[in-house]
Amino acid sequence: MNAVHDTMARQGLVRPRDGRMLGGVCAGLGRRFGLDPWIARALFVLILFLIPGSQILIYPVLWILMPSEQTSYEPTVPPATW
């Protein structure tokens, strides 16, 4: 599973921490392809109406496979005590 997460992260397919509605899948796909998250969500719903069913299965699978966006870890240095 970590190999899949690493591959998706290298390709830019991550679920962002901000701008999520449910799981962040549409926001992540929108970011990856240069779309606003709302446009990606609208396309998801439009495709759902045109081809019903498959998206309901695809969304949870992508939710599991797409890694969450990592925040950069910067250790805090405690103030010096004199």
N, CA, C and O atoms as a GROMACS GRO file, in nm:
protein
  328
    1MET      N    1   0.082  -0.119   0.000
    1MET     CA    2   0.000   0.000   0.000
    1MET      C    3   0.087   0.126   0.000
    1MET      O    4   0.051   0.226  -0.062
    2ASN      N    5   0.202   0.121   0.070
    2ASN     CA    6   0.290   0.238   0.073
    2ASN      C    7   0.348   0.268  -0.064
    2ASN      O    8   0.372   0.385  -0.097
    3ALA      N    9   0.370   0.166  -0.145
    3ALA     CA   10   0.422   0.188  -0.280
    3ALA      C   11   0.320   0.264  -0.364
    3ALA      O   12   0.358   0.352  -0.442
    4VAL      N   13   0.192   0.231  -0.349
    4VAL     CA   14   0.087   0.302  -0.423
    4VAL      C   15   0.080   0.447  -0.376
    4VAL      O   16   0.070   0.539  -0.458
    5HIS      N   17   0.086   0.469  -0.244
    5HIS     CA   18   0.083   0.606  -0.191
    5HIS      C   19   0.203   0.686  -0.241
    5HIS      O   20   0.188   0.802  -0.279
    6ASP      N   21   0.322   0.625  -0.241
    6ASP     CA   22   0.441   0.695  -0.288
    6ASP      C   23   0.431   0.731  -0.436
    6ASP      O   24   0.468   0.841  -0.476
    7THR      N   25   0.382   0.638  -0.516
    7THR     CA   26   0.367   0.663  -0.660
    7THR      C   27   0.269   0.776  -0.685
    7THR      O   28   0.296   0.864  -0.767
    8MET      N   29   0.156   0.775  -0.617
    8MET     CA   30   0.057   0.881  -0.636
    8MET      C   31   0.111   1.015  -0.588
    8MET      O   32   0.087   1.118  -0.651
    9ALA      N   33   0.182   1.015  -0.478
    9ALA     CA   34   0.239   1.139  -0.426
    9ALA      C   35   0.342   1.197  -0.522
    9ALA      O   36   0.346   1.319  -0.542
   10ARG      N   37   0.425   1.112  -0.584
   10ARG     CA   38   0.522   1.159  -0.682
   10ARG      C   39   0.454   1.219  -0.804
   10ARG      O   40   0.507   1.312  -0.865
   11GLN      N   41   0.336   1.168  -0.840
   11GLN     CA   42   0.263   1.219  -0.956
   11GLN      C   43   0.177   1.339  -0.922
   11GLN      O   44   0.111   1.394  -1.010
   12GLY      N   45   0.175   1.379  -0.796
   12GLY     CA   46   0.098   1.495  -0.755
   12GLY      C   47  -0.046   1.464  -0.717
   12GLY      O   48  -0.126   1.556  -0.700
   13LEU      N   49  -0.080   1.338  -0.704
   13LEU     CA   50  -0.215   1.299  -0.665
   13LEU      C   51  -0.221   1.282  -0.514
   13LEU      O   52  -0.202   1.172  -0.462
   14VAL      N   53  -0.248   1.391  -0.445
   14VAL     CA   54  -0.263   1.387  -0.300
   14VAL      C   55  -0.391   1.459  -0.262
   14VAL      O   56  -0.439   1.548  -0.332
   15ARG      N   57  -0.446   1.419  -0.148
   15ARG     CA   58  -0.566   1.485  -0.097
   15ARG      C   59  -0.522   1.603  -0.011
   15ARG      O   60  -0.460   1.584   0.093
   16PRO      N   61  -0.553   1.727  -0.054
   16PRO     CA   62  -0.505   1.844   0.020
   16PRO      C   63  -0.570   1.855   0.158
   16PRO      O   64  -0.682   1.807   0.180
   17ARG      N   65  -0.499   1.917   0.249
   17ARG     CA   66  -0.551   1.937   0.385
   17ARG      C   67  -0.657   2.046   0.388
   17ARG      O   68  -0.750   2.038   0.469
   18ASP      N   69  -0.644   2.147   0.303
   18ASP     CA   70  -0.743   2.254   0.301
   18ASP      C   71  -0.822   2.246   0.170
   18ASP      O   72  -0.769   2.203   0.068
   19GLY      N   73  -0.946   2.287   0.175
   19GLY     CA   74  -1.032   2.283   0.057
   19GLY      C   75  -1.106   2.152   0.039
   19GLY      O   76  -1.165   2.128  -0.067
   20ARG      N   77  -1.103   2.067   0.140
   20ARG     CA   78  -1.174   1.939   0.132
   20ARG      C   79  -1.323   1.960   0.156
   20ARG      O   80  -1.363   2.048   0.232
   21MET      N   81  -1.403   1.878   0.091
   21MET     CA   82  -1.546   1.874   0.121
   21MET      C   83  -1.577   1.746   0.196
   21MET      O   84  -1.636   1.750   0.305
   22LEU      N   85  -1.539   1.634   0.140
   22LEU     CA   86  -1.564   1.506   0.204
   22LEU      C   87  -1.430   1.440   0.236
   22LEU      O   88  -1.387   1.440   0.352
   23GLY      N   89  -1.366   1.387   0.137
   23GLY     CA   90  -1.237   1.322   0.160
   23GLY      C   91  -1.122   1.393   0.093
   23GLY      O   92  -1.006   1.362   0.119
   24GLY      N   93  -1.152   1.488   0.007
   24GLY     CA   94  -1.047   1.562  -0.062
   24GLY      C   95  -1.007   1.503  -0.196
   24GLY      O   96  -0.911   1.549  -0.258
   25VAL      N   97  -1.080   1.402  -0.242
   25VAL     CA   98  -1.044   1.336  -0.367
   25VAL      C   99  -1.063   1.432  -0.486
   25VAL      O  100  -0.971   1.447  -0.566
   26CYS      N  101  -1.177   1.496  -0.497
   26CYS     CA  102  -1.200   1.587  -0.609
   26CYS      C  103  -1.107   1.708  -0.603
   26CYS      O  104  -1.060   1.755  -0.706
   27ALA      N  105  -1.082   1.757  -0.482
   27ALA     CA  106  -0.988   1.870  -0.467
   27ALA      C  107  -0.848   1.828  -0.510
   27ALA      O  108  -0.778   1.906  -0.575
   28GLY      N  109  -0.807   1.707  -0.476
   28GLY     CA  110  -0.676   1.657  -0.516
   28GLY      C  111  -0.666   1.636  -0.666
   28GLY      O  112  -0.565   1.670  -0.727
   29LEU      N  113  -0.772   1.581  -0.725
   29LEU     CA  114  -0.772   1.562  -0.870
   29LEU      C  115  -0.773   1.697  -0.942
   29LEU      O  116  -0.704   1.715  -1.042
   30GLY      N  117  -0.850   1.791  -0.890
   30GLY     CA  118  -0.853   1.924  -0.948
   30GLY      C  119  -0.718   1.992  -0.942
   30GLY      O  120  -0.674   2.053  -1.040
   31ARG      N  121  -0.651   1.981  -0.828
   31ARG     CA  122  -0.519   2.041  -0.812
   31ARG      C  123  -0.419   1.977  -0.908
   31ARG      O  124  -0.337   2.046  -0.969
   32ARG      N  125  -0.426   1.845  -0.922
   32ARG     CA  126  -0.333   1.773  -1.009
   32ARG      C  127  -0.348   1.815  -1.155
   32ARG      O  128  -0.248   1.827  -1.227
   33PHE      N  129  -0.472   1.838  -1.198
   33PHE     CA  130  -0.497   1.871  -1.338
   33PHE      C  131  -0.518   2.020  -1.360
   33PHE      O  132  -0.560   2.061  -1.469
   34GLY      N  133  -0.489   2.102  -1.259
   34GLY     CA  134  -0.495   2.246  -1.275
   34GLY      C  135  -0.635   2.304  -1.277
   34GLY      O  136  -0.660   2.407  -1.340
   35LEU      N  137  -0.728   2.238  -1.209
   35LEU     CA  138  -0.867   2.285  -1.203
   35LEU      C  139  -0.899   2.333  -1.063
   35LEU      O  140  -0.840   2.289  -0.965
   36ASP      N  141  -0.994   2.425  -1.055
   36ASP     CA  142  -1.047   2.466  -0.927
   36ASP      C  143  -1.121   2.348  -0.865
   36ASP      O  144  -1.184   2.271  -0.938
   37PRO      N  145  -1.116   2.331  -0.734
   37PRO     CA  146  -1.186   2.217  -0.672
   37PRO      C  147  -1.335   2.213  -0.705
   37PRO      O  148  -1.392   2.105  -0.720
   38TRP      N  149  -1.398   2.329  -0.715
   38TRP     CA  150  -1.542   2.330  -0.745
   38TRP      C  151  -1.570   2.281  -0.886
   38TRP      O  152  -1.671   2.215  -0.909
   39ILE      N  153  -1.482   2.311  -0.979
   39ILE     CA  154  -1.499   2.261  -1.116
   39ILE      C  155  -1.481   2.110  -1.118
   39ILE      O  156  -1.556   2.039  -1.186
   40ALA      N  157  -1.382   2.059  -1.044
   40ALA     CA  158  -1.361   1.914  -1.038
   40ALA      C  159  -1.482   1.845  -0.976
   40ALA      O  160  -1.522   1.737  -1.021
   41ARG      N  161  -1.542   1.906  -0.873
   41ARG     CA  162  -1.662   1.847  -0.811
   41ARG      C  163  -1.780   1.850  -0.906
   41ARG      O  164  -1.856   1.753  -0.915
   42ALA      N  165  -1.795   1.961  -0.979
   42ALA     CA  166  -1.905   1.971  -1.075
   42ALA      C  167  -1.890   1.868  -1.186
   42ALA      O  168  -1.988   1.806  -1.228
   43LEU      N  169  -1.767   1.849  -1.234
   43LEU     CA  170  -1.743   1.746  -1.336
   43LEU      C  171  -1.773   1.607  -1.282
   43LEU      O  172  -1.828   1.524  -1.354
   44PHE      N  173  -1.738   1.582  -1.157
   44PHE     CA  174  -1.766   1.453  -1.094
   44PHE      C  175  -1.917   1.428  -1.092
   44PHE      O  176  -1.962   1.319  -1.127
   45VAL      N  177  -1.994   1.528  -1.051
   45VAL     CA  178  -2.140   1.512  -1.046
   45VAL      C  179  -2.197   1.498  -1.186
   45VAL      O  180  -2.287   1.417  -1.208
   46LEU      N  181  -2.147   1.577  -1.281
   46LEU     CA  182  -2.196   1.569  -1.419
   46LEU      C  183  -2.171   1.430  -1.477
   46LEU      O  184  -2.259   1.372  -1.541
   47ILE      N  185  -2.052   1.377  -1.454
   47ILE     CA  186  -2.021   1.242  -1.503
   47ILE      C  187  -2.108   1.139  -1.432
   47ILE      O  188  -2.147   1.039  -1.491
   48LEU      N  189  -2.138   1.164  -1.305
   48LEU     CA  190  -2.224   1.073  -1.230
   48LEU      C  191  -2.364   1.066  -1.293
   48LEU      O  192  -2.424   0.959  -1.298
   49PHE      N  193  -2.414   1.181  -1.342
   49PHE     CA  194  -2.545   1.181  -1.408
   49PHE      C  195  -2.539   1.115  -1.546
   49PHE      O  196  -2.634   1.049  -1.588
   50LEU      N  197  -2.427   1.134  -1.616
   50LEU     CA  198  -2.416   1.077  -1.750
   50LEU      C  199  -2.389   0.927  -1.747
   50LEU      O  200  -2.447   0.852  -1.826
   51ILE      N  201  -2.303   0.884  -1.657
   51ILE     CA  202  -2.269   0.741  -1.644
   51ILE      C  203  -2.289   0.704  -1.498
   51ILE      O  204  -2.193   0.705  -1.421
   52PRO      N  205  -2.410   0.671  -1.459
   52PRO     CA  206  -2.437   0.649  -1.316
   52PRO      C  207  -2.371   0.522  -1.263
   52PRO      O  208  -2.360   0.421  -1.332
   53GLY      N  209  -2.328   0.531  -1.137
   53GLY     CA  210  -2.283   0.413  -1.066
   53GLY      C  211  -2.135   0.400  -1.044
   53GLY      O  212  -2.090   0.380  -0.930
   54SER      N  213  -2.057   0.412  -1.149
   54SER     CA  214  -1.915   0.382  -1.136
   54SER      C  215  -1.842   0.479  -1.042
   54SER      O  216  -1.749   0.438  -0.972
   55GLN      N  217  -1.883   0.604  -1.040
   55GLN     CA  218  -1.815   0.702  -0.957
   55GLN      C  219  -1.835   0.674  -0.808
   55GLN      O  220  -1.748   0.706  -0.726
   56ILE      N  221  -1.948   0.615  -0.774
   56ILE     CA  222  -1.974   0.582  -0.634
   56ILE      C  223  -1.873   0.477  -0.587
   56ILE      O  224  -1.839   0.473  -0.469
   57LEU      N  225  -1.826   0.393  -0.676
   57LEU     CA  226  -1.724   0.295  -0.640
   57LEU      C  227  -1.583   0.353  -0.650
   57LEU      O  228  -1.496   0.318  -0.571
   58ILE      N  229  -1.561   0.442  -0.746
   58ILE     CA  230  -1.428   0.497  -0.769
   58ILE      C  231  -1.387   0.592  -0.657
   58ILE      O  232  -1.272   0.591  -0.615
   59TYR      N  233  -1.480   0.675  -0.608
   59TYR     CA  234  -1.446   0.774  -0.506
   59TYR      C  235  -1.388   0.710  -0.380
   59TYR      O  236  -1.281   0.754  -0.335
   60PRO      N  237  -1.453   0.609  -0.319
   60PRO     CA  238  -1.392   0.549  -0.199
   60PRO      C  239  -1.258   0.481  -0.226
   60PRO      O  240  -1.170   0.480  -0.140
   61VAL      N  241  -1.243   0.423  -0.344
   61VAL     CA  242  -1.115   0.359  -0.378
   61VAL      C  243  -1.005   0.465  -0.385
   61VAL      O  244  -0.896   0.445  -0.332
   62LEU      N  245  -1.034   0.578  -0.452
   62LEU     CA  246  -0.935   0.685  -0.459
   62LEU      C  247  -0.909   0.745  -0.322
   62LEU      O  248  -0.797   0.785  -0.292
   63TRP      N  249  -1.011   0.751  -0.238
   63TRP     CA  250  -0.996   0.804  -0.103
   63TRP      C  251  -0.895   0.720  -0.025
   63TRP      O  252  -0.815   0.773   0.053
   64ILE      N  253  -0.900   0.590  -0.046
   64ILE     CA  254  -0.807   0.500   0.023
   64ILE      C  255  -0.668   0.506  -0.040
   64ILE      O  256  -0.568   0.507   0.032
   65LEU      N  257  -0.661   0.511  -0.172
   65LEU     CA  258  -0.532   0.504  -0.241
   65LEU      C  259  -0.455   0.636  -0.243
   65LEU      O  260  -0.332   0.636  -0.239
   66MET      N  261  -0.526   0.748  -0.249
   66MET     CA  262  -0.458   0.878  -0.254
   66MET      C  263  -0.410   0.916  -0.115
   66MET      O  264  -0.489   0.920  -0.021
   67PRO      N  265  -0.281   0.944  -0.102
   67PRO     CA  266  -0.231   0.982   0.030
   67PRO      C  267  -0.274   1.123   0.066
   67PRO      O  268  -0.297   1.206  -0.022
   68SER      N  269  -0.286   1.148   0.193
   68SER     CA  270  -0.317   1.282   0.240
   68SER      C  271  -0.193   1.369   0.228
   68SER      O  272  -0.081   1.321   0.243
   69GLU      N  273  -0.214   1.495   0.201
   69GLU     CA  274  -0.102   1.588   0.185
   69GLU      C  275  -0.026   1.599   0.318
   69GLU      O  276  -0.086   1.614   0.424
   70GLN      N  277   0.103   1.592   0.308
   70GLN     CA  278   0.188   1.602   0.427
   70GLN      C  279   0.216   1.747   0.458
   70GLN      O  280   0.238   1.828   0.368
   71THR      N  281   0.216   1.779   0.585
   71THR     CA  282   0.260   1.912   0.624
   71THR      C  283   0.408   1.904   0.652
   71THR      O  284   0.458   1.803   0.702
   72SER      N  285   0.478   2.009   0.620
   72SER     CA  286   0.622   2.006   0.642
   72SER      C  287   0.649   2.011   0.792
   72SER      O  288   0.594   2.095   0.864
   73TYR      N  289   0.731   1.922   0.836
   73TYR     CA  290   0.763   1.912   0.977
   73TYR      C  291   0.888   1.994   1.006
   73TYR      O  292   0.996   1.963   0.956
   74GLU      N  293   0.872   2.095   1.084
   74GLU     CA  294   0.986   2.175   1.126
   74GLU      C  295   0.993   2.169   1.277
   74GLU      O  296   0.908   2.224   1.346
   75PRO      N  297   1.094   2.102   1.328
   75PRO     CA  298   1.102   2.092   1.473
   75PRO      C  299   1.124   2.228   1.537
   75PRO      O  300   1.201   2.311   1.488
   76THR      N  301   1.054   2.248   1.645
   76THR     CA  302   1.069   2.376   1.716
   76THR      C  303   1.185   2.363   1.813
   76THR      O  304   1.198   2.263   1.884
   77VAL      N  305   1.265   2.464   1.814
   77VAL     CA  306   1.379   2.464   1.904
   77VAL      C  307   1.338   2.538   2.030
   77VAL      O  308   1.294   2.653   2.022
   78PRO      N  309   1.351   2.475   2.145
   78PRO     CA  310   1.312   2.545   2.268
   78PRO      C  311   1.404   2.664   2.292
   78PRO      O  312   1.522   2.660   2.255
   79PRO      N  313   1.351   2.767   2.353
   79PRO     CA  314   1.436   2.883   2.380
   79PRO      C  315   1.550   2.849   2.475
   79PRO      O  316   1.536   2.767   2.566
   80ALA      N  317   1.659   2.912   2.451
   80ALA     CA  318   1.777   2.886   2.535
   80ALA      C  319   1.751   2.940   2.675
   80ALA      O  320   1.698   3.050   2.692
   81THR      N  321   1.790   2.864   2.773
   81THR     CA  322   1.777   2.908   2.911
   81THR      C  323   1.916   2.943   2.961
   81THR      O  324   2.008   2.862   2.950
   82TRP      N  325   1.931   3.059   3.013
   82TRP     CA  326   2.061   3.108   3.060
   82TRP      C  327   2.076   3.087   3.204
   82TRP      O  328   2.179   3.122   3.262
   0.00000   0.00000   0.00000
